[in-house]
Amino acid sequence: MNKKVYLLALVAFVVGTVELIIGGILDLVADDLGITLGQAGLLITIFSLVFGVASPILLTATARFDRKKLMLITLVIFFFGNMLAYLSPNYATIMLARVLTAASGSLLVVLAVTIASAIVTKEYRGRAIGTIFMGISGSLVLGVPIGLTIGNSFGWRAPFLLISVLSMLSFVAVWFSLGNIAPKPVISLKEQLRTLKDKKIFSAQLTSFLFLTGHLALYAYLTPFLKSEMGMNGTWVSIVYFIFGVAAVMGGGVGGFLSDKFGSERSILGIILVFAVAIFTIPHVTFSLPLFLMVMVIWSALSWAVTPAQQNYLISSAPETSDIQQSLNNSALHFGIAFGSSIGGIVIEQSSVIHNATVGGFFVLVALATAYFSITRGRQTYEQEAMQQ
């Protein structure tokens, strides 16, 4: 496989770190800027919301640009967005910084995937795309704990400075390593959205949205949960995030194995059901660290285990529009992150963080219902849909 794919995975790693790091330092941001935890949580909401909206729009708008040049320009914007976060004197400024980094970051991830698939031979294409997403999952295992450690030691702004430096290093590496890459035709937004008229597909995408909503209602506020309910300090919080990240990445492999062995449909239903049990259990095991960690590992692993099963289900349900469904699923996931972090912020503002898990669990149960609805529907092909227009 072309070694340049690993460079693109590094870009994805940096973007993934930016998206996830803020959740671990919410309390530090809130204290420094004089805002509530719920307001700080909106920094996650706005990032994911912009990420989900911007990805298909920017990809379509920049369809005619050379891929390498576009990535370089986007890296510069991403750099300035992170520097703005580092220097931000108030809440409004860091909110603007999150919008800039989300929009540019969403395009960087899409570009990394498309460039990776373009610079390898056909037999390595799947592995190349998988490597890019390993960069994102790697940010969960390494980027977030490292960022938390730096944030606790040098202040919440320090991780954004580190990410700015990594962005410039990525710029230099892309400049010297990649050649010019011609763009490929991109399907219009109208054509992409038209595929959602199929109830089977729409409910499947809705399942991803609801599942991530439930997950982020707690995960976005895991740091205040660990500090208030478990009495953990910054060091222990970093350790827990590292354990969570390792379990999540392993969960991705477990999800793929279950999908291959038992089929994507049964895997999706089983994973969501056990995940619901785990998230409902979390508030009741805070009295014991070992027991809490056991439940948390299950919660973490299944949060990523559902993704390969869901993607496999979408591909098998709509093979003629599989690329479109993957793009839309990426948006659905980020909309879920945005909505979940927003819901979690409301809960923590109105009551206590101890209730975030329970509220999130109810969204997961609704996701289980929409998954069952999707699986029991017949499928309508893209060609059948077109004939009805």
BADOSE-986155 format. One line per 2 residues: number of its first residue (from 1); for each residue x, y, z of C-alpha. Coordinates in Angstrom, 1 decimal. Layout:
BEGIN
NUM) X,Y,Z; ...
***
This chain:
BEGIN
1) 0.0,0.0,0.0; 1.2,3.5,-0.8
3) 3.0,4.9,2.3; 1.5,8.4,1.7
5) -1.8,7.0,3.0; -0.3,7.1,6.5
7) 0.4,10.8,6.1; -3.3,11.3,5.3
9) -4.2,9.2,8.3; -2.1,11.7,10.4
11) -4.3,14.6,9.1; -7.4,12.6,10.1
13) -5.8,12.0,13.5; -5.3,15.8,14.1
15) -8.9,16.5,13.0; -10.3,13.8,15.3
17) -8.3,15.2,18.2; -9.8,18.7,17.7
19) -13.3,17.3,17.6; -13.0,15.2,20.8
21) -10.6,17.1,23.0; -13.0,19.8,24.2
23) -15.1,17.2,26.0; -12.3,16.4,28.4
25) -11.5,20.0,29.4; -15.1,21.4,29.6
27) -14.7,22.3,33.3; -11.4,24.1,32.6
29) -12.9,26.1,29.7; -16.0,26.9,31.8
31) -14.0,28.2,34.8; -11.7,30.3,32.7
33) -14.3,31.9,30.5; -16.9,32.3,33.3
35) -19.5,30.2,31.7; -21.6,27.2,32.7
37) -20.8,23.6,31.9; -23.9,23.5,29.6
39) -22.6,26.5,27.7; -19.2,24.9,27.4
41) -20.9,21.8,26.1; -22.3,23.8,23.2
43) -18.7,24.0,21.9; -19.1,20.3,21.1
45) -22.6,20.8,19.7; -21.6,23.5,17.3
47) -18.6,21.6,16.1; -20.5,18.5,15.3
49) -23.4,20.3,13.8; -21.2,22.3,11.5
51) -19.1,19.2,10.7; -22.3,17.3,9.7
53) -23.7,20.1,7.5; -20.4,21.3,6.0
55) -19.1,17.9,4.8; -21.5,17.2,1.9
57) -21.9,20.9,1.1; -18.2,21.7,0.9
59) -17.4,18.6,-1.0; -19.9,19.5,-3.7
61) -18.9,23.2,-3.7; -15.2,22.3,-4.2
63) -15.7,19.5,-6.7; -13.6,21.2,-9.4
65) -10.5,22.0,-7.3; -7.3,20.0,-7.4
67) -7.4,17.8,-4.4; -3.8,18.5,-3.1
69) -4.2,22.3,-3.5; -7.6,22.1,-1.8
71) -6.2,20.2,1.2; -3.3,22.7,1.6
73) -5.8,25.6,1.6; -8.0,23.8,4.1
75) -5.1,23.0,6.4; -4.3,26.7,6.5
77) -7.8,27.6,7.5; -7.8,24.7,10.1
79) -4.5,26.1,11.5; -6.0,29.6,11.9
81) -9.1,28.2,13.5; -7.1,26.4,16.2
83) -4.9,29.5,16.8; -8.1,31.5,17.2
85) -9.2,29.0,19.8; -5.8,29.2,21.6
87) -5.9,33.0,21.7; -9.7,33.4,22.3
89) -10.4,36.0,25.0; -14.1,35.1,25.4
91) -16.8,32.6,24.7; -17.9,34.1,21.4
93) -14.4,33.9,19.9; -13.9,30.3,20.8
95) -17.3,29.5,19.4; -16.3,31.1,16.1
97) -13.0,29.1,16.2; -15.0,25.9,16.6
99) -17.1,26.8,13.5; -13.9,27.3,11.4
101) -12.2,24.2,12.6; -15.3,22.1,12.2
103) -16.0,23.2,8.6; -12.3,22.9,7.5
105) -11.9,19.6,9.5; -14.9,18.0,7.8
107) -13.5,18.8,4.4; -10.0,17.5,5.5
109) -11.5,14.1,6.5; -13.4,13.7,3.2
111) -10.3,14.8,1.2; -8.1,12.3,3.1
113) -10.5,9.5,2.2; -10.8,10.5,-1.5
115) -7.1,11.1,-1.9; -6.2,7.8,-0.2
117) -8.5,5.9,-2.5; -7.1,7.7,-5.5
119) -3.4,7.0,-4.8; -3.6,3.3,-4.3
121) -4.5,0.4,-6.6; -8.0,-1.0,-6.5
123) -7.1,-4.0,-4.4; -5.8,-1.7,-1.6
125) -8.6,0.8,-1.7; -10.6,-0.6,1.2
127) -7.5,-0.9,3.4; -6.5,2.7,2.5
129) -9.9,4.0,3.6; -9.7,1.9,6.7
131) -6.3,3.4,7.6; -7.8,6.9,7.4
133) -10.5,6.0,9.9; -7.8,4.4,12.1
135) -6.3,7.8,12.3; -9.6,9.2,13.6
137) -10.0,6.3,16.1; -6.3,6.8,17.1
139) -7.1,10.3,18.2; -9.6,8.8,20.6
141) -6.9,6.5,22.1; -3.9,8.8,22.0
143) -4.9,12.4,21.0; -7.6,13.0,23.7
145) -5.6,11.6,26.7; -2.5,13.5,25.6
147) -4.5,16.7,25.1; -6.1,16.2,28.5
149) -2.8,15.8,30.2; -1.4,18.9,28.5
151) -4.6,20.8,29.3; -4.5,19.9,33.0
153) -0.8,20.8,33.2; -0.6,24.0,31.1
155) -4.2,25.2,30.8; -7.1,24.4,28.4
157) -5.6,26.5,25.6; -2.4,24.5,25.3
159) -3.9,21.6,23.4; -5.1,23.9,20.6
161) -1.5,25.3,20.3; -0.2,21.8,19.9
163) -2.9,21.0,17.3; -1.9,24.2,15.4
165) 1.7,23.0,15.3; 0.6,19.6,14.0
167) -1.5,21.3,11.4; 1.5,23.1,10.0
169) 3.6,20.0,10.0; 0.9,18.3,8.1
171) 0.8,21.2,5.6; 4.6,20.8,5.0
173) 4.3,17.0,4.6; 1.4,17.3,2.2
175) 3.2,20.0,0.2; 6.3,17.9,-0.4
177) 4.8,14.4,-0.5; 1.7,14.5,-2.6
179) 1.5,15.3,-6.3; -1.4,17.0,-8.0
181) -4.6,15.0,-7.9; -7.5,15.7,-10.3
183) -11.0,15.9,-8.8; -13.7,13.3,-9.4
185) -17.3,14.0,-10.2; -19.5,14.5,-7.1
187) -23.2,13.7,-6.9; -25.3,16.7,-6.2
189) -26.9,17.3,-2.7; -30.3,16.9,-4.2
191) -29.5,13.5,-5.5; -27.9,12.5,-2.2
193) -31.0,13.6,-0.2; -33.4,11.9,-2.6
195) -32.2,8.5,-1.5; -33.7,9.1,2.0
197) -37.2,8.8,0.6; -36.8,5.1,1.1
199) -38.2,4.3,4.6; -35.8,1.5,5.1
201) -32.8,3.7,4.5; -34.1,6.8,6.3
203) -34.9,4.8,9.4; -31.4,3.3,9.3
205) -29.8,6.7,9.1; -32.2,7.9,11.9
207) -30.9,5.0,14.0; -27.3,6.3,13.8
209) -28.5,9.8,14.7; -30.5,8.6,17.8
211) -27.7,6.2,18.9; -25.1,8.9,18.9
213) -27.5,11.3,20.6; -27.9,8.9,23.5
215) -24.2,8.2,23.7; -23.1,11.8,23.7
217) -25.6,12.8,26.2; -23.2,11.2,28.7
219) -19.9,11.0,26.9; -19.8,14.8,26.2
221) -19.9,15.3,30.0; -17.8,12.4,31.1
223) -15.2,14.6,32.8; -17.6,16.4,35.1
225) -19.3,13.0,35.7; -16.1,11.4,36.8
227) -15.1,14.3,39.0; -18.4,14.9,40.7
229) -19.7,11.3,41.0; -16.4,9.4,41.3
231) -14.2,12.0,42.9; -11.4,11.7,40.3
233) -8.6,14.2,39.7; -7.2,15.2,36.4
235) -4.7,12.3,36.2; -7.4,9.7,36.8
237) -9.7,11.3,34.3; -6.9,11.0,31.6
239) -6.4,7.4,32.5; -10.2,6.7,32.2
241) -10.3,8.4,28.8; -7.3,6.3,27.7
243) -9.1,3.1,28.8; -12.3,4.3,27.1
245) -10.4,4.9,23.8; -8.7,1.5,23.8
247) -12.0,-0.2,24.4; -13.7,1.9,21.6
249) -11.1,1.0,19.0; -11.3,-2.7,20.0
251) -15.0,-2.4,19.8; -14.8,-1.4,16.1
253) -13.1,-4.8,15.4; -15.6,-6.6,17.5
255) -18.5,-5.0,15.6; -16.9,-6.1,12.3
257) -16.5,-9.6,13.6; -20.1,-9.8,14.8
259) -21.4,-8.4,11.5; -19.5,-11.1,9.5
261) -20.5,-13.9,11.9; -24.1,-13.2,12.7
263) -25.1,-10.7,10.0; -25.4,-7.0,10.2
265) -29.1,-7.0,11.1; -28.9,-9.2,14.2
267) -25.6,-7.5,15.2; -27.1,-4.0,15.1
269) -30.1,-5.1,17.3; -27.9,-7.0,19.7
271) -25.3,-4.2,20.1; -27.9,-1.5,20.6
273) -29.7,-3.6,23.2; -26.6,-4.4,25.3
275) -25.4,-0.8,24.9; -28.7,0.5,26.4
277) -28.3,-1.9,29.4; -24.8,-0.6,29.9
279) -25.6,3.1,29.8; -28.6,2.7,32.1
281) -26.3,0.8,34.5; -23.5,3.4,34.7
283) -25.1,5.7,37.4; -25.6,2.7,39.6
285) -22.0,1.4,39.8; -20.2,4.6,40.7
287) -19.7,3.2,44.3; -17.1,0.7,42.9
289) -14.2,1.8,40.6; -13.5,-1.8,39.2
291) -17.2,-2.4,38.6; -17.6,1.1,36.9
293) -14.6,0.4,34.7; -16.1,-2.9,33.6
295) -19.4,-1.4,32.6; -17.6,1.6,31.0
297) -15.5,-0.7,28.8; -18.7,-2.4,27.5
299) -20.3,1.0,27.0; -17.2,2.3,25.1
301) -16.6,-0.8,23.0; -20.2,-1.0,21.8
303) -20.3,2.7,21.0; -18.0,1.9,18.1
305) -19.0,-1.7,17.5; -22.3,-0.6,16.0
307) -20.6,1.5,13.2; -19.1,-1.3,11.0
309) -22.4,-3.3,11.4; -24.4,-0.2,10.4
311) -22.2,0.6,7.4; -22.4,-3.0,6.2
313) -26.1,-2.9,6.6; -26.4,0.3,4.5
315) -24.2,-1.1,1.8; -26.2,-4.3,1.6
317) -29.5,-2.4,1.8; -28.7,0.1,-1.0
319) -25.6,-1.2,-2.9; -26.3,1.1,-5.9
321) -26.0,4.2,-3.6; -23.6,2.9,-1.0
323) -21.1,5.8,-1.4; -23.9,8.3,-0.9
325) -25.2,6.4,2.2; -21.7,6.4,3.8
327) -21.5,10.2,3.3; -25.0,10.7,4.7
329) -24.3,8.4,7.6; -21.3,10.5,8.5
331) -23.6,13.5,8.7; -26.2,11.6,10.7
333) -23.5,10.6,13.2; -22.3,14.2,13.7
335) -25.8,15.5,14.0; -26.3,12.9,16.7
337) -23.1,14.2,18.5; -24.4,17.7,18.2
339) -27.9,16.9,19.5; -26.7,14.6,22.2
341) -24.2,17.1,23.6; -26.9,19.7,23.5
343) -29.4,17.5,25.4; -26.7,16.6,27.9
345) -26.1,20.3,28.5; -29.7,20.9,29.2
347) -29.8,18.0,31.7; -26.7,19.1,33.5
349) -28.0,22.7,33.7; -31.5,21.7,34.9
351) -30.6,18.8,37.3; -27.4,16.9,37.7
353) -24.8,15.1,35.5; -25.8,11.8,37.3
355) -29.0,11.9,35.1; -27.3,12.2,31.8
357) -26.8,8.5,31.4; -30.5,7.8,32.0
359) -31.7,10.4,29.5; -29.2,9.1,27.0
361) -30.4,5.6,27.5; -33.9,6.6,26.4
363) -32.6,7.9,23.1; -30.8,4.6,22.6
365) -34.0,2.7,23.2; -35.7,4.8,20.5
367) -32.7,3.9,18.2; -33.4,0.3,18.9
369) -37.0,0.8,17.7; -36.0,2.6,14.5
371) -33.4,-0.1,13.8; -36.0,-2.8,14.1
373) -38.4,-0.8,11.9; -35.7,-0.4,9.2
375) -34.7,-4.1,9.3; -38.3,-5.2,8.9
377) -39.0,-3.0,5.8; -38.6,-4.1,2.3
379) -36.0,-2.2,0.2; -36.7,0.1,-2.7
381) -33.9,0.4,-5.2; -32.5,3.7,-6.5
383) -33.8,2.9,-10.0; -37.3,2.2,-8.7
385) -37.2,5.5,-6.9; -36.1,7.4,-10.0
387) -38.9,5.9,-12.0; -41.4,7.4,-9.6
389) -40.1,10.9,-10.1
***
